[in-house]
Amino acid sequence: MTEISSNGTANERQMPEGKVIPCLDKGFVRLVDSMGSDAAIVQAARVSYGAGTKKVSEDRGLIRYLMRHAHTTPFEMVEFKFHVKLPIFVARQWIRHRTANVNEYSGRYSVMPDEFYVPDAEQIRPQSATNKQGRAEETFSDSEAISIQALLQEGQQRAYNDYDTLLGNNFARELARINLPVSQYTEWYWKIDLHNLFHFLRLRLDAHAQYEIRVYADAMAQIVREIVPMAYQAFEDYALHAIRLTQPELHVMKRLLATSDTALLTDEILAECGLSKREMEEFRGKLQRMQQS
């Protein structure tokens, strides 16, 4: 692990391998191993940049410079290996990040566990009317939530009982598993470099990401922050909490700076600047974030 000294340089100390953070009702994220630290990022950058880094001699300043200007290679010198227990439907979202090395528990070789994810009452929500792929902000009543949880559990238990019966009849494990639901828990080892891990976190810590995968992203972020605190702070400042503007949005900002009146930014003016209906909604969301920050 890395500590920041009084002069802003990176020092080595023991890393928190084995740290486990519980996730959802039965899952977890565990750090198996890690390689490198803030010091490794600095070391790699100075080999590459040579004398050019003398202007940014402080470790923290150099790391922030690298992040700010998207010099990503030095961040690839740091790697993390996680052991993750997660519902299969979360794993299927997660696996879209194809820049990691993954080895998953196999239902062909082993018996699948009788463990399923059941959302807590707070997450039992109706379909969003504005977001086709997400849940609404409002929740069901307590009684409705309890009924939905019971329905989910009954279906999960029925499917697992059928699976267990098939195994008892010597049915092949690789076929017996096919009716099991995606709420079942699986496990994998997931190894990735820091640059690609930051990309994963930027997407999966976002408020628009599904709640369940955000829980895992937050757990991983806690671990990463401990091991590379300077790099993580730079990631927060220049990626995670940064706002990127498209060229049409820059045209709008020019008008906004000239008028200083957001009320003048009507749909017609935004359309003139090249924004679609969806882009208008996203741009107004960015303005709101700017005002709140």
ZADREN-219002 format. One record per residue (C-alpha): x, y, z; residue number from 0. Coordinates in Angstrom, 2 decimals, m for minus. Layout:
<pts>
<pt><x>X</x><y>Y</y><z>Z</z><seq>NUM</seq></pt>
...
</pts>
This chain:
<pts>
<pt><x>0.00</x><y>0.00</y><z>0.00</z><seq>0</seq></pt>
<pt><x>1.10</x><y>3.62</y><z>m0.46</z><seq>1</seq></pt>
<pt><x>1.32</x><y>6.45</y><z>2.01</z><seq>2</seq></pt>
<pt><x>1.79</x><y>10.09</y><z>0.99</z><seq>3</seq></pt>
<pt><x>4.77</x><y>11.69</y><z>2.69</z><seq>4</seq></pt>
<pt><x>4.95</x><y>15.30</y><z>3.79</z><seq>5</seq></pt>
<pt><x>6.66</x><y>16.30</y><z>0.54</z><seq>6</seq></pt>
<pt><x>4.03</x><y>14.64</y><z>m1.64</z><seq>7</seq></pt>
<pt><x>6.03</x><y>11.56</y><z>m2.66</z><seq>8</seq></pt>
<pt><x>4.83</x><y>7.96</y><z>m2.56</z><seq>9</seq></pt>
<pt><x>6.12</x><y>5.51</y><z>0.06</z><seq>10</seq></pt>
<pt><x>5.54</x><y>1.75</y><z>0.18</z><seq>11</seq></pt>
<pt><x>3.76</x><y>m0.04</y><z>3.03</z><seq>12</seq></pt>
<pt><x>1.87</x><y>m3.33</y><z>3.40</z><seq>13</seq></pt>
<pt><x>m1.14</x><y>m3.70</y><z>1.11</z><seq>14</seq></pt>
<pt><x>m4.56</x><y>m4.93</y><z>2.39</z><seq>15</seq></pt>
<pt><x>m4.65</x><y>m8.31</y><z>0.61</z><seq>16</seq></pt>
<pt><x>m7.50</x><y>m10.44</y><z>1.86</z><seq>17</seq></pt>
<pt><x>m9.73</x><y>m7.47</y><z>2.67</z><seq>18</seq></pt>
<pt><x>m13.38</x><y>m8.50</y><z>2.20</z><seq>19</seq></pt>
<pt><x>m16.28</x><y>m6.09</y><z>1.67</z><seq>20</seq></pt>
<pt><x>m19.81</x><y>m7.60</y><z>1.81</z><seq>21</seq></pt>
<pt><x>m22.06</x><y>m6.76</y><z>m1.16</z><seq>22</seq></pt>
<pt><x>m25.84</x><y>m7.16</y><z>m1.51</z><seq>23</seq></pt>
<pt><x>m27.38</x><y>m9.93</y><z>0.61</z><seq>24</seq></pt>
<pt><x>m24.86</x><y>m12.75</y><z>0.10</z><seq>25</seq></pt>
<pt><x>m22.04</x><y>m11.41</y><z>m2.09</z><seq>26</seq></pt>
<pt><x>m18.63</x><y>m9.87</y><z>m1.49</z><seq>27</seq></pt>
<pt><x>m15.53</x><y>m8.36</y><z>m3.05</z><seq>28</seq></pt>
<pt><x>m12.18</x><y>m9.63</y><z>m1.74</z><seq>29</seq></pt>
<pt><x>m8.77</x><y>m8.35</y><z>m2.74</z><seq>30</seq></pt>
<pt><x>m6.67</x><y>m11.41</y><z>m3.57</z><seq>31</seq></pt>
<pt><x>m3.52</x><y>m9.65</y><z>m4.69</z><seq>32</seq></pt>
<pt><x>m2.22</x><y>m6.40</y><z>m6.12</z><seq>33</seq></pt>
<pt><x>0.93</x><y>m5.29</y><z>m7.88</z><seq>34</seq></pt>
<pt><x>2.26</x><y>m1.76</y><z>m7.76</z><seq>35</seq></pt>
<pt><x>1.27</x><y>1.48</y><z>m6.11</z><seq>36</seq></pt>
<pt><x>1.33</x><y>5.21</y><z>m6.71</z><seq>37</seq></pt>
<pt><x>5.11</x><y>4.88</y><z>m6.73</z><seq>38</seq></pt>
<pt><x>4.93</x><y>2.36</y><z>m9.60</z><seq>39</seq></pt>
<pt><x>2.92</x><y>4.83</y><z>m11.71</z><seq>40</seq></pt>
<pt><x>5.49</x><y>7.55</y><z>m11.12</z><seq>41</seq></pt>
<pt><x>8.38</x><y>5.19</y><z>m11.83</z><seq>42</seq></pt>
<pt><x>6.90</x><y>4.05</y><z>m15.13</z><seq>43</seq></pt>
<pt><x>6.15</x><y>7.63</y><z>m16.20</z><seq>44</seq></pt>
<pt><x>9.67</x><y>8.86</y><z>m15.48</z><seq>45</seq></pt>
<pt><x>11.22</x><y>6.03</y><z>m17.49</z><seq>46</seq></pt>
<pt><x>9.03</x><y>7.07</y><z>m20.41</z><seq>47</seq></pt>
<pt><x>9.28</x><y>10.84</y><z>m20.04</z><seq>48</seq></pt>
<pt><x>12.86</x><y>11.15</y><z>m18.85</z><seq>49</seq></pt>
<pt><x>13.96</x><y>14.75</y><z>m18.41</z><seq>50</seq></pt>
<pt><x>10.54</x><y>15.97</y><z>m19.44</z><seq>51</seq></pt>
<pt><x>9.16</x><y>15.20</y><z>m15.97</z><seq>52</seq></pt>
<pt><x>11.48</x><y>17.62</y><z>m14.18</z><seq>53</seq></pt>
<pt><x>8.79</x><y>20.29</y><z>m14.42</z><seq>54</seq></pt>
<pt><x>6.42</x><y>17.97</y><z>m12.55</z><seq>55</seq></pt>
<pt><x>8.86</x><y>16.54</y><z>m10.06</z><seq>56</seq></pt>
<pt><x>6.41</x><y>15.93</y><z>m7.25</z><seq>57</seq></pt>
<pt><x>4.79</x><y>12.49</y><z>m7.39</z><seq>58</seq></pt>
<pt><x>1.29</x><y>13.78</y><z>m6.78</z><seq>59</seq></pt>
<pt><x>1.66</x><y>16.48</y><z>m9.40</z><seq>60</seq></pt>
<pt><x>2.96</x><y>14.01</y><z>m11.95</z><seq>61</seq></pt>
<pt><x>0.13</x><y>11.53</y><z>m11.35</z><seq>62</seq></pt>
<pt><x>m2.44</x><y>14.31</y><z>m11.68</z><seq>63</seq></pt>
<pt><x>m0.77</x><y>15.53</y><z>m14.86</z><seq>64</seq></pt>
<pt><x>m0.91</x><y>12.00</y><z>m16.33</z><seq>65</seq></pt>
<pt><x>m4.59</x><y>11.61</y><z>m15.46</z><seq>66</seq></pt>
<pt><x>m5.52</x><y>15.10</y><z>m16.64</z><seq>67</seq></pt>
<pt><x>m3.89</x><y>14.61</y><z>m20.04</z><seq>68</seq></pt>
<pt><x>m4.98</x><y>10.96</y><z>m20.50</z><seq>69</seq></pt>
<pt><x>m1.46</x><y>9.49</y><z>m20.47</z><seq>70</seq></pt>
<pt><x>m2.77</x><y>6.07</y><z>m19.54</z><seq>71</seq></pt>
<pt><x>0.18</x><y>3.68</y><z>m19.92</z><seq>72</seq></pt>
<pt><x>1.77</x><y>4.35</y><z>m16.48</z><seq>73</seq></pt>
<pt><x>m1.52</x><y>3.41</y><z>m14.80</z><seq>74</seq></pt>
<pt><x>m1.39</x><y>0.04</y><z>m16.56</z><seq>75</seq></pt>
<pt><x>1.68</x><y>m0.82</y><z>m14.44</z><seq>76</seq></pt>
<pt><x>m0.57</x><y>m1.37</y><z>m11.41</z><seq>77</seq></pt>
<pt><x>m2.78</x><y>m4.47</y><z>m11.27</z><seq>78</seq></pt>
<pt><x>m5.49</x><y>m5.84</y><z>m8.98</z><seq>79</seq></pt>
<pt><x>m6.84</x><y>m9.36</y><z>m8.58</z><seq>80</seq></pt>
<pt><x>m10.26</x><y>m9.63</y><z>m6.95</z><seq>81</seq></pt>
<pt><x>m12.33</x><y>m12.59</y><z>m5.78</z><seq>82</seq></pt>
<pt><x>m15.98</x><y>m11.65</y><z>m6.31</z><seq>83</seq></pt>
<pt><x>m19.21</x><y>m13.39</y><z>m5.34</z><seq>84</seq></pt>
<pt><x>m22.09</x><y>m11.91</y><z>m7.31</z><seq>85</seq></pt>
<pt><x>m25.48</x><y>m12.74</y><z>m8.88</z><seq>86</seq></pt>
<pt><x>m25.24</x><y>m14.08</y><z>m12.42</z><seq>87</seq></pt>
<pt><x>m27.22</x><y>m11.19</y><z>m13.90</z><seq>88</seq></pt>
<pt><x>m24.66</x><y>m8.76</y><z>m12.44</z><seq>89</seq></pt>
<pt><x>m21.84</x><y>m10.90</y><z>m13.83</z><seq>90</seq></pt>
<pt><x>m23.37</x><y>m10.72</y><z>m17.31</z><seq>91</seq></pt>
<pt><x>m23.28</x><y>m6.91</y><z>m17.18</z><seq>92</seq></pt>
<pt><x>m19.80</x><y>m6.95</y><z>m15.69</z><seq>93</seq></pt>
<pt><x>m18.30</x><y>m9.27</y><z>m18.32</z><seq>94</seq></pt>
<pt><x>m18.92</x><y>m6.61</y><z>m20.97</z><seq>95</seq></pt>
<pt><x>m15.70</x><y>m5.04</y><z>m19.69</z><seq>96</seq></pt>
<pt><x>m13.43</x><y>m7.24</y><z>m21.79</z><seq>97</seq></pt>
<pt><x>m10.11</x><y>m5.81</y><z>m20.64</z><seq>98</seq></pt>
<pt><x>m9.76</x><y>m8.13</y><z>m17.62</z><seq>99</seq></pt>
<pt><x>m8.69</x><y>m11.73</y><z>m17.06</z><seq>100</seq></pt>
<pt><x>m11.58</x><y>m13.78</y><z>m15.66</z><seq>101</seq></pt>
<pt><x>m11.97</x><y>m17.29</y><z>m14.27</z><seq>102</seq></pt>
<pt><x>m15.49</x><y>m18.18</y><z>m13.11</z><seq>103</seq></pt>
<pt><x>m16.96</x><y>m20.98</y><z>m10.99</z><seq>104</seq></pt>
<pt><x>m18.11</x><y>m23.76</y><z>m13.31</z><seq>105</seq></pt>
<pt><x>m21.48</x><y>m25.49</y><z>m13.08</z><seq>106</seq></pt>
<pt><x>m20.15</x><y>m28.22</y><z>m15.36</z><seq>107</seq></pt>
<pt><x>m17.59</x><y>m29.39</y><z>m12.81</z><seq>108</seq></pt>
<pt><x>m19.24</x><y>m28.42</y><z>m9.52</z><seq>109</seq></pt>
<pt><x>m22.70</x><y>m28.35</y><z>m7.98</z><seq>110</seq></pt>
<pt><x>m24.22</x><y>m24.87</y><z>m8.10</z><seq>111</seq></pt>
<pt><x>m24.88</x><y>m23.41</y><z>m4.63</z><seq>112</seq></pt>
<pt><x>m28.35</x><y>m22.88</y><z>m3.20</z><seq>113</seq></pt>
<pt><x>m27.81</x><y>m19.12</y><z>m2.97</z><seq>114</seq></pt>
<pt><x>m29.90</x><y>m16.49</y><z>m4.73</z><seq>115</seq></pt>
<pt><x>m30.15</x><y>m12.72</y><z>m4.65</z><seq>116</seq></pt>
<pt><x>m33.36</x><y>m11.24</y><z>m3.28</z><seq>117</seq></pt>
<pt><x>m33.53</x><y>m7.40</y><z>m3.43</z><seq>118</seq></pt>
<pt><x>m34.29</x><y>m5.65</y><z>m0.17</z><seq>119</seq></pt>
<pt><x>m37.57</x><y>m3.77</y><z>0.12</z><seq>120</seq></pt>
<pt><x>m35.96</x><y>m0.42</y><z>m0.77</z><seq>121</seq></pt>
<pt><x>m34.94</x><y>m1.81</y><z>m4.17</z><seq>122</seq></pt>
<pt><x>m38.33</x><y>m3.37</y><z>m4.96</z><seq>123</seq></pt>
<pt><x>m39.49</x><y>m0.68</y><z>m7.38</z><seq>124</seq></pt>
<pt><x>m41.66</x><y>m0.34</y><z>m10.50</z><seq>125</seq></pt>
<pt><x>m40.35</x><y>0.19</y><z>m14.02</z><seq>126</seq></pt>
<pt><x>m39.25</x><y>3.76</y><z>m14.72</z><seq>127</seq></pt>
<pt><x>m41.54</x><y>5.69</y><z>m17.05</z><seq>128</seq></pt>
<pt><x>m38.60</x><y>7.66</y><z>m18.50</z><seq>129</seq></pt>
<pt><x>m35.78</x><y>5.11</y><z>m18.49</z><seq>130</seq></pt>
<pt><x>m36.47</x><y>1.93</y><z>m20.46</z><seq>131</seq></pt>
<pt><x>m33.62</x><y>0.05</y><z>m18.79</z><seq>132</seq></pt>
<pt><x>m34.07</x><y>1.12</y><z>m15.18</z><seq>133</seq></pt>
<pt><x>m36.29</x><y>1.21</y><z>m12.12</z><seq>134</seq></pt>
<pt><x>m38.30</x><y>4.17</y><z>m10.91</z><seq>135</seq></pt>
<pt><x>m37.42</x><y>6.36</y><z>m7.93</z><seq>136</seq></pt>
<pt><x>m40.62</x><y>5.53</y><z>m6.06</z><seq>137</seq></pt>
<pt><x>m41.04</x><y>2.22</y><z>m4.23</z><seq>138</seq></pt>
<pt><x>m43.91</x><y>m0.21</y><z>m3.76</z><seq>139</seq></pt>
<pt><x>m45.78</x><y>m0.33</y><z>m0.47</z><seq>140</seq></pt>
<pt><x>m44.32</x><y>m2.51</y><z>2.28</z><seq>141</seq></pt>
<pt><x>m46.93</x><y>m5.21</y><z>1.74</z><seq>142</seq></pt>
<pt><x>m46.38</x><y>m5.22</y><z>m2.03</z><seq>143</seq></pt>
<pt><x>m42.61</x><y>m5.41</y><z>m1.56</z><seq>144</seq></pt>
<pt><x>m42.95</x><y>m8.37</y><z>0.80</z><seq>145</seq></pt>
<pt><x>m45.23</x><y>m10.17</y><z>m1.69</z><seq>146</seq></pt>
<pt><x>m42.75</x><y>m9.61</y><z>m4.53</z><seq>147</seq></pt>
<pt><x>m39.85</x><y>m10.86</y><z>m2.41</z><seq>148</seq></pt>
<pt><x>m41.84</x><y>m13.98</y><z>m1.53</z><seq>149</seq></pt>
<pt><x>m42.66</x><y>m14.59</y><z>m5.20</z><seq>150</seq></pt>
<pt><x>m38.99</x><y>m14.31</y><z>m6.15</z><seq>151</seq></pt>
<pt><x>m37.92</x><y>m16.67</y><z>m3.37</z><seq>152</seq></pt>
<pt><x>m40.57</x><y>m19.24</y><z>m4.25</z><seq>153</seq></pt>
<pt><x>m39.46</x><y>m19.31</y><z>m7.89</z><seq>154</seq></pt>
<pt><x>m35.80</x><y>m19.58</y><z>m6.90</z><seq>155</seq></pt>
<pt><x>m36.42</x><y>m22.42</y><z>m4.46</z><seq>156</seq></pt>
<pt><x>m38.61</x><y>m24.31</y><z>m6.92</z><seq>157</seq></pt>
<pt><x>m35.93</x><y>m24.05</y><z>m9.63</z><seq>158</seq></pt>
<pt><x>m33.20</x><y>m25.21</y><z>m7.24</z><seq>159</seq></pt>
<pt><x>m35.30</x><y>m28.13</y><z>m5.97</z><seq>160</seq></pt>
<pt><x>m35.78</x><y>m29.27</y><z>m9.58</z><seq>161</seq></pt>
<pt><x>m32.02</x><y>m28.92</y><z>m10.14</z><seq>162</seq></pt>
<pt><x>m31.29</x><y>m30.98</y><z>m7.04</z><seq>163</seq></pt>
<pt><x>m33.77</x><y>m33.66</y><z>m8.16</z><seq>164</seq></pt>
<pt><x>m32.11</x><y>m33.89</y><z>m11.57</z><seq>165</seq></pt>
<pt><x>m28.69</x><y>m34.28</y><z>m9.97</z><seq>166</seq></pt>
<pt><x>m30.14</x><y>m37.01</y><z>m7.72</z><seq>167</seq></pt>
<pt><x>m31.26</x><y>m38.86</y><z>m10.86</z><seq>168</seq></pt>
<pt><x>m27.66</x><y>m38.73</y><z>m12.17</z><seq>169</seq></pt>
<pt><x>m28.54</x><y>m36.13</y><z>m14.81</z><seq>170</seq></pt>
<pt><x>m25.42</x><y>m34.40</y><z>m16.15</z><seq>171</seq></pt>
<pt><x>m24.45</x><y>m31.30</y><z>m14.16</z><seq>172</seq></pt>
<pt><x>m23.85</x><y>m29.28</y><z>m17.32</z><seq>173</seq></pt>
<pt><x>m27.50</x><y>m29.81</y><z>m18.35</z><seq>174</seq></pt>
<pt><x>m29.15</x><y>m29.87</y><z>m14.93</z><seq>175</seq></pt>
<pt><x>m28.17</x><y>m26.23</y><z>m14.40</z><seq>176</seq></pt>
<pt><x>m29.92</x><y>m24.80</y><z>m17.46</z><seq>177</seq></pt>
<pt><x>m33.19</x><y>m23.88</y><z>m15.70</z><seq>178</seq></pt>
<pt><x>m31.51</x><y>m22.07</y><z>m12.81</z><seq>179</seq></pt>
<pt><x>m32.31</x><y>m18.33</y><z>m12.71</z><seq>180</seq></pt>
<pt><x>m29.84</x><y>m15.47</y><z>m13.21</z><seq>181</seq></pt>
<pt><x>m30.45</x><y>m14.40</y><z>m9.60</z><seq>182</seq></pt>
<pt><x>m28.22</x><y>m17.29</y><z>m8.50</z><seq>183</seq></pt>
<pt><x>m24.82</x><y>m16.40</y><z>m7.09</z><seq>184</seq></pt>
<pt><x>m21.62</x><y>m17.26</y><z>m8.90</z><seq>185</seq></pt>
<pt><x>m17.97</x><y>m16.50</y><z>m8.09</z><seq>186</seq></pt>
<pt><x>m14.98</x><y>m15.47</y><z>m10.13</z><seq>187</seq></pt>
<pt><x>m11.44</x><y>m14.19</y><z>m9.99</z><seq>188</seq></pt>
<pt><x>m11.11</x><y>m10.90</y><z>m11.87</z><seq>189</seq></pt>
<pt><x>m7.69</x><y>m9.39</y><z>m12.65</z><seq>190</seq></pt>
<pt><x>m7.29</x><y>m6.00</y><z>m14.30</z><seq>191</seq></pt>
<pt><x>m4.83</x><y>m3.12</y><z>m14.60</z><seq>192</seq></pt>
<pt><x>m5.55</x><y>0.23</y><z>m12.97</z><seq>193</seq></pt>
<pt><x>m6.22</x><y>2.16</y><z>m16.19</z><seq>194</seq></pt>
<pt><x>m8.97</x><y>m0.25</y><z>m17.24</z><seq>195</seq></pt>
<pt><x>m10.24</x><y>m0.54</y><z>m13.67</z><seq>196</seq></pt>
<pt><x>m10.70</x><y>3.24</y><z>m13.58</z><seq>197</seq></pt>
<pt><x>m12.71</x><y>2.96</y><z>m16.81</z><seq>198</seq></pt>
<pt><x>m14.89</x><y>0.27</y><z>m15.20</z><seq>199</seq></pt>
<pt><x>m15.41</x><y>2.41</y><z>m12.09</z><seq>200</seq></pt>
<pt><x>m16.23</x><y>5.55</y><z>m14.06</z><seq>201</seq></pt>
<pt><x>m19.09</x><y>3.72</y><z>m15.78</z><seq>202</seq></pt>
<pt><x>m20.30</x><y>1.55</y><z>m12.90</z><seq>203</seq></pt>
<pt><x>m20.17</x><y>4.17</y><z>m10.14</z><seq>204</seq></pt>
<pt><x>m22.34</x><y>6.45</y><z>m12.25</z><seq>205</seq></pt>
<pt><x>m25.84</x><y>7.05</y><z>m10.91</z><seq>206</seq></pt>
<pt><x>m27.27</x><y>5.68</y><z>m14.17</z><seq>207</seq></pt>
<pt><x>m25.66</x><y>2.26</y><z>m13.65</z><seq>208</seq></pt>
<pt><x>m27.82</x><y>m0.49</y><z>m12.17</z><seq>209</seq></pt>
<pt><x>m27.88</x><y>m0.37</y><z>m8.38</z><seq>210</seq></pt>
<pt><x>m26.57</x><y>m3.91</y><z>m7.88</z><seq>211</seq></pt>
<pt><x>m23.40</x><y>m3.43</y><z>m9.93</z><seq>212</seq></pt>
<pt><x>m22.84</x><y>m0.01</y><z>m8.33</z><seq>213</seq></pt>
<pt><x>m22.63</x><y>m1.77</y><z>m4.95</z><seq>214</seq></pt>
<pt><x>m19.72</x><y>m3.87</y><z>m6.23</z><seq>215</seq></pt>
<pt><x>m18.06</x><y>m0.91</y><z>m7.92</z><seq>216</seq></pt>
<pt><x>m18.21</x><y>1.05</y><z>m4.67</z><seq>217</seq></pt>
<pt><x>m16.61</x><y>m1.84</y><z>m2.76</z><seq>218</seq></pt>
<pt><x>m13.77</x><y>m2.07</y><z>m5.28</z><seq>219</seq></pt>
<pt><x>m13.31</x><y>1.70</y><z>m5.19</z><seq>220</seq></pt>
<pt><x>m12.80</x><y>1.53</y><z>m1.42</z><seq>221</seq></pt>
<pt><x>m9.97</x><y>m0.98</y><z>m1.90</z><seq>222</seq></pt>
<pt><x>m8.36</x><y>0.88</y><z>m4.80</z><seq>223</seq></pt>
<pt><x>m8.43</x><y>4.15</y><z>m2.85</z><seq>224</seq></pt>
<pt><x>m6.37</x><y>2.51</y><z>m0.09</z><seq>225</seq></pt>
<pt><x>m3.68</x><y>1.17</y><z>m2.42</z><seq>226</seq></pt>
<pt><x>m3.27</x><y>4.10</y><z>m4.83</z><seq>227</seq></pt>
<pt><x>m4.65</x><y>7.12</y><z>m2.94</z><seq>228</seq></pt>
<pt><x>m3.01</x><y>9.76</y><z>m5.14</z><seq>229</seq></pt>
<pt><x>m4.11</x><y>8.10</y><z>m8.38</z><seq>230</seq></pt>
<pt><x>m7.62</x><y>7.60</y><z>m7.06</z><seq>231</seq></pt>
<pt><x>m7.92</x><y>11.25</y><z>m6.05</z><seq>232</seq></pt>
<pt><x>m6.81</x><y>12.26</y><z>m9.54</z><seq>233</seq></pt>
<pt><x>m9.36</x><y>9.84</y><z>m11.00</z><seq>234</seq></pt>
<pt><x>m12.13</x><y>11.43</y><z>m8.94</z><seq>235</seq></pt>
<pt><x>m11.10</x><y>14.96</y><z>m9.91</z><seq>236</seq></pt>
<pt><x>m10.48</x><y>14.45</y><z>m13.61</z><seq>237</seq></pt>
<pt><x>m12.72</x><y>11.51</y><z>m14.60</z><seq>238</seq></pt>
<pt><x>m15.33</x><y>10.34</y><z>m12.12</z><seq>239</seq></pt>
<pt><x>m16.68</x><y>13.77</y><z>m11.13</z><seq>240</seq></pt>
<pt><x>m15.65</x><y>15.62</y><z>m14.27</z><seq>241</seq></pt>
<pt><x>m18.15</x><y>16.81</y><z>m16.87</z><seq>242</seq></pt>
<pt><x>m17.38</x><y>16.34</y><z>m20.55</z><seq>243</seq></pt>
<pt><x>m18.94</x><y>18.65</y><z>m23.09</z><seq>244</seq></pt>
<pt><x>m19.62</x><y>17.71</y><z>m26.70</z><seq>245</seq></pt>
<pt><x>m19.03</x><y>20.15</y><z>m29.55</z><seq>246</seq></pt>
<pt><x>m22.76</x><y>21.04</y><z>m29.83</z><seq>247</seq></pt>
<pt><x>m22.80</x><y>21.59</y><z>m26.07</z><seq>248</seq></pt>
<pt><x>m19.82</x><y>23.93</y><z>m26.39</z><seq>249</seq></pt>
<pt><x>m21.82</x><y>25.98</y><z>m28.90</z><seq>250</seq></pt>
<pt><x>m24.57</x><y>26.23</y><z>m26.30</z><seq>251</seq></pt>
<pt><x>m22.07</x><y>27.25</y><z>m23.62</z><seq>252</seq></pt>
<pt><x>m20.85</x><y>30.08</y><z>m25.83</z><seq>253</seq></pt>
<pt><x>m24.39</x><y>31.43</y><z>m26.00</z><seq>254</seq></pt>
<pt><x>m24.84</x><y>30.90</y><z>m22.28</z><seq>255</seq></pt>
<pt><x>m21.66</x><y>32.81</y><z>m21.46</z><seq>256</seq></pt>
<pt><x>m22.78</x><y>35.62</y><z>m23.73</z><seq>257</seq></pt>
<pt><x>m26.25</x><y>35.92</y><z>m22.19</z><seq>258</seq></pt>
<pt><x>m25.72</x><y>34.59</y><z>m18.63</z><seq>259</seq></pt>
<pt><x>m29.38</x><y>33.56</y><z>m18.72</z><seq>260</seq></pt>
<pt><x>m30.20</x><y>29.84</y><z>m18.77</z><seq>261</seq></pt>
<pt><x>m33.87</x><y>30.69</y><z>m19.38</z><seq>262</seq></pt>
<pt><x>m32.90</x><y>31.64</y><z>m22.93</z><seq>263</seq></pt>
<pt><x>m31.77</x><y>28.08</y><z>m23.62</z><seq>264</seq></pt>
<pt><x>m35.02</x><y>26.91</y><z>m25.15</z><seq>265</seq></pt>
<pt><x>m35.42</x><y>23.68</y><z>m27.08</z><seq>266</seq></pt>
<pt><x>m35.35</x><y>25.71</y><z>m30.29</z><seq>267</seq></pt>
<pt><x>m31.98</x><y>27.30</y><z>m29.47</z><seq>268</seq></pt>
<pt><x>m30.53</x><y>23.97</y><z>m28.34</z><seq>269</seq></pt>
<pt><x>m31.74</x><y>22.40</y><z>m31.60</z><seq>270</seq></pt>
<pt><x>m30.04</x><y>25.21</y><z>m33.55</z><seq>271</seq></pt>
<pt><x>m26.80</x><y>24.26</y><z>m31.79</z><seq>272</seq></pt>
<pt><x>m27.18</x><y>20.68</y><z>m33.02</z><seq>273</seq></pt>
<pt><x>m28.57</x><y>18.91</y><z>m29.93</z><seq>274</seq></pt>
<pt><x>m31.13</x><y>16.15</y><z>m30.26</z><seq>275</seq></pt>
<pt><x>m33.98</x><y>15.75</y><z>m27.74</z><seq>276</seq></pt>
<pt><x>m31.93</x><y>13.19</y><z>m25.79</z><seq>277</seq></pt>
<pt><x>m28.86</x><y>15.44</y><z>m25.87</z><seq>278</seq></pt>
<pt><x>m30.93</x><y>18.36</y><z>m24.57</z><seq>279</seq></pt>
<pt><x>m31.93</x><y>16.29</y><z>m21.55</z><seq>280</seq></pt>
<pt><x>m28.33</x><y>15.21</y><z>m20.93</z><seq>281</seq></pt>
<pt><x>m27.00</x><y>18.76</y><z>m21.31</z><seq>282</seq></pt>
<pt><x>m29.50</x><y>20.17</y><z>m18.83</z><seq>283</seq></pt>
<pt><x>m28.44</x><y>17.42</y><z>m16.44</z><seq>284</seq></pt>
<pt><x>m24.82</x><y>18.53</y><z>m16.81</z><seq>285</seq></pt>
<pt><x>m25.78</x><y>22.14</y><z>m16.10</z><seq>286</seq></pt>
<pt><x>m27.60</x><y>20.99</y><z>m12.98</z><seq>287</seq></pt>
<pt><x>m24.51</x><y>19.08</y><z>m11.82</z><seq>288</seq></pt>
<pt><x>m22.38</x><y>22.17</y><z>m12.38</z><seq>289</seq></pt>
<pt><x>m24.72</x><y>24.27</y><z>m10.27</z><seq>290</seq></pt>
<pt><x>m24.77</x><y>21.68</y><z>m7.49</z><seq>291</seq></pt>
<pt><x>m21.00</x><y>21.11</y><z>m7.37</z><seq>292</seq></pt>
</pts>
